[in-house]
């Protein structure tokens, strides 16, 4: 029904409930962390109830009745079950990464969590939104057997995603420390924590284009009611991520190991050498590109996507704008090298200036190279 506002706002309810639970409910409980559990329960109920008025306006709100053998119900189950496994792949991967991080030096789980939060910011705002918007468009073209329209819609999603994800990746890598110093170096989060978190953020950010492109490519399969291919690709990527975790951890351990620890056991050395958590972030980034490659291969195999004209020009503009942005950010960091000892207000002003200058330079370079706003219009 092309109603995107309410689904987009719904997750905000969870955030508001968690904030309310942390600030107001937790001081009244014997076990304060229980406030978060109650907040999530309340958020789930509210997220469901807020849908009902909009569903009623669309004349979709009706009382459920039992129809297990109904053809439509069986079709939904057939399509949904693989997707359930696919959705759980990311959670299992996160659980295993957290488990491995628990064997590393104290703080590794926190450094990875903060890195993931900063990565999710552009991914959640743009990647998920593009995937949500493009799905009904692709579905409509598929049902109408409009292959050209399907290709144009997917092509628009790919170009728009790259236009956002590539500069976001470079900005996160270049501004990893300024971001972490400004946002997190307070209280018990020290300059050492910033150094450690910046390592995993830089490594994880390298996978941002792939993370975002998967959000756009996967709907090309869902629109054709092919839920098995994305699940298969996700499971392969998860297994690869686990293998890469071990491989990268072993490589970093050998590279950073100190002579006096040579006689220690592997687990003892894992828990004493800082920085090994970067291996987990790098493995996730590499696995995301494998996931994207598998999906892309399946698209080419099925012959459902054909690149539209203008890709060379689009990529040339993107490269030029990214070079301009990176140069501006590099000059700014050279001018402001000290972030650890600067006051919080100074850090915030500097970071805002860098973001504004880098983003402004990126946009100006794009327009100078011939980019126009009409290029962002969906087909």
N, C-alpha and C positions, 0 to 999 in steps of 0.2 A: 504493500500500500504506500510505499515511499514516504513513510513517517519515521524519521530518524532521530528526532529530538528526544522523545521519551526514552527509547533504548539507550541513547547516549548519556542521558542524565541519571539513569537508574544506578549505575555504579557509584555515583556521588553519594547516594544514600548510605552506602556501606562506609565510606570515608567519614561522613558526618557522625554516624552512630559510633564508630570507633573513637573518634575524637571526643565525643560526649562521654563515652565510657571511661576513657583514660583520664579526663579532666574532672568529671563530676561523680561518677559512680565508684571508681576505684578507691577513693579515700574512705568510703563507707563500708568496705568489705574487709573481712579478716585476711583473705587471700586476694590482694589487689588485682592480680593478673586475670582473675575470674571475670572481671569487668569486661574484658575484651571478648570472652566467650559469650556473655549475655548480649553484648553489643552486636556481635555477628548474628546471633539468633534473631534479635529484634530487626536487624537490617534485612535479613532474608524475608521475614514476614512483610515488612514495609515495601520491599522491592516488588513483591508479588501483588500486594493490594493496590499499589499505585498504577498498575497496568489496567485495572478493571474499568475505570471511567472511559479511558481512551478506547478500549476494546468495545465497550457498549456503544460509543459513538459510531464505530465502524460496523455495528450490528454483528459482532463476532462473539459477544459474551453470551454463553448458553450453559445450561446445566449439563454436566457430563453424564453419559449413560454407557452402560457396559456394551462393548462391541468388539471383543477380542478377535473374532474371526472376520471382521470387516476387511475388505480388500485394501482400503486406505490405511487402516491401522497396521496391517501386515507390511505394507510398503514402507511406512514410516519406520517401523522396527528394523526392517531389512537395511534401510539407509542409515539408521541412527546407531546401530550396534558398532559398526566399524569406527564411526566418529567418536563414540565413547572411548574406545581404545586409543584412538588418535589423540584425544584430549588428555588422556592420562599419561601419555608419553612424556609430555613436558613436565608434569608433576613428578613422575618417577625419576626423570633425569635430575630435577632439582633436589629431590630427596637423596639420591645417590651422591650428588655433588656435596650436599651438606654433610652427609655421612663421612665422605672422604676428608672434607675440611676439618671435621672434628678430630682427626688424627694429626693435623698440622699444628703449628705454633699457636698459642692462645691469641685470639683476635681475628683469625683467618675467616671465620664465618661472618663476623661483622663487616670486615673489609669487602668480602664478596657481596654481602647484602646491600651495602651502600653503593657499590658499583652498579649492581643490578637496578637499583632505584633510579639512578641517573640515566641508565640506558633505556629503562621503561618510559621515561618522560617523552622523548620524541617518538618512540615506538608506539606508545599508547595513544598519543594525541593524533599522529598522522597515519602510521601503519595500520592500526586496527580500524581507524575511521575509513580509510580508503578501501580496505577489504570489505567493510560492512556496506559501504555505498555501492561498490561495484558488483556485488553478488546479485541483487535483483535485476540489474541491467544485463548482466551476462545470461541470467536465467531467461529473461524475456526474449533475448536474441536467439537463444538455443531453442526455445519452444517454437518460435516463429521460423526456425531453420534459416535464420539470417546469418550465414557464416561471415560475411563481410562486416556486419555490425558487431558480431562477437569479437572479431579480430581488432576492430577499431577501439572497442571499449577496453579490451585487455591491454592494447597498445598504449592507450591513454593512461591506464593505471600504472603500467611499468615506467613510463616516462616521468609521470608526476612523482612516483615513489623515489626514483633515482634523484630527481631534482631536490628532494628534501633529505633523503637518507645519506647521500654522499657528503654534502657539506656538514650535516649533523655529525657524521662519523669523524671527519677531520677536526671539527670544533671540539668534540669530546676528547680526542687524543691530545690536541694542543692545549686545551684548557682544563685538563684533568686536575692538576694541582690547584690552580686558582678556584675552580668550582668547589673542590673538597675543602680547601682552606676557608672559603667564604661560608659554605653551608654547614659544615660539620665540625670544624675545629673549635669546639666549645666544651667546657666541663672536662670530662674524662677522655675526650677524643683529642689526642695530642698530634703534634707535627709528625711524629713517627707513624701514627695511624694514617695520616694523610699520605705520606710517602708510600705506605703499603697499599692503601686503597687505590691510589693513582695507578699503580702497576696493573691491578686487575681491571680497572676501568678502561685503561688504554687497550689492553688485550681484548676485553669484551666488546669495546666499541668497534673494533675492526670487523666484527660480524654484523654490525647494524644494517648495512644494505641488504645482506642476505636475510636477516630476520624480517625486515620490512617487506622485501620482495615476496617472501613465502606467504605473507598475509594477503598479497594480491594474486599470486599464482594459484594458491589452493582453491579460492572460489571458482576458478575456471573449471575445476573438477567437480566441485559441489554443484555448480550450475547445471552440469550434465548428469547429475545424480550418480557420479562416480566418487564414492567415499573411500573406496579401498586403496586407491593409489596414494593419496596423501598419508593414509595411515601406514602403509607399507614403507613409504619414504621416511616417515617420522621414526619408525621403529629401527630402521637401518641406521639413521643418523644418531639415534640414542645409543645403539650398540657401539658405533664408531666413536662417539663422545667418551664412553667409558674406557675404550681401548686407548684413546688419545690421552685421557687423564693419566693412565698408568705410564704411557710412553713419555709424556711431557714432564711428569713428576720425576721419573727416573733421570731424564736428561738434565733437568734443573738441579737435581740433587747431586749429580756427578759434577756439574759445572760449578756449583756454588759450595760444594763440600769443602770443609777445612781440614787441614792435615791432622789436627788433634782429635778430630771426630772419626778418623778413618777406621778405628777399631770398634766403633759403636754399631749397634744393630740398626737395621733400616728404620724401624718404627721410632727408635730413640732419635735418630737423625731427622726424621720427618717433623718431630715435635720441637726441634731446637733451631732449625734454620729458617729465618724469616724470608718471605717472598715466594714460597712454593705455591701459595694459593693462586698465583698468576697462571700456573699450568692449567688449572681447572677452567679459568676464564678463557684462555687461549683454545682449549679443547672445545668448549661450547661454540666459540666463534667459527672454528674450522668445521665443526659438525653442521652448523647452520648453512654453510656453503655447499656441503655435501647434500643436505636436504633439498636445497634450491636446485642443484644440478640434477638430482633424480627427478624432481618434478618437471624441470625444463625438458629433460630427455623424454619424459612421458608425453609432454605436450607436442614435441616434434614428432614423436612416433605416431601419435593419434592424428596428426595433421590438422589440428583444430586452430592453430595460431600461425599467422603469417605476418612478419614484421611489416609495418607500414613505411611509406617514404618519409625521409627527413631525419632518420636516426643519426647519421653522421654529423649533420649540422647540430642536432640536439646535444650530442656527446661533446662536440668541440666547444660549444657554449658553456657546458657544464664544467669541463676541464679548465677553461679560461677563468670562469668565475671562482672556482675553487682555488686556483693558484693565487688570484688576487686576495681572496679572503684569508688564505693561509699566510700570505706575505704580511698582511696587516696585523694578524694576530701574533706572528713571530716578532715583528717590530715592537708591538705593544709589550710583549713579554720581555724583550730585551730592555725596554725602557723601565719596566717595573719588575725587576727580578726577585725582589724580596716580598714574600707574601706571609711567611710564618710569623714574623714579628709585627706586622702592620695591624692597626686597630680594626675591629670588625667593620666599622663604618667605612674606613678607607678601602678595605677589601671589596665591600659591596659596590662602592662607587667605581673602583677600577674594573671590576668584573662587568658591570653594566656598560661602561665605556667600551671595553673590548668587544662585548657582544654586539653593541650598537654599531661600532665601527666595522667589525668583521661582517655582520649581516648586511649593513649598508653597502659595503664594498662588493659583496657577492651580488646583490640585486642590481646595483649600477652596472657592474661588468656584464651581467646577463643582458640588460637592455641595450647597452652599447654594442653587444655582439649580435643584436637583432631579435632578441626574445620579446614577445608581446603577451599581454594578459590573455588575449584570445587563445593563445596556445594551451592554456590551462582548462579551457572549456571542455566539458565531457561531451563525447559524441552523442 
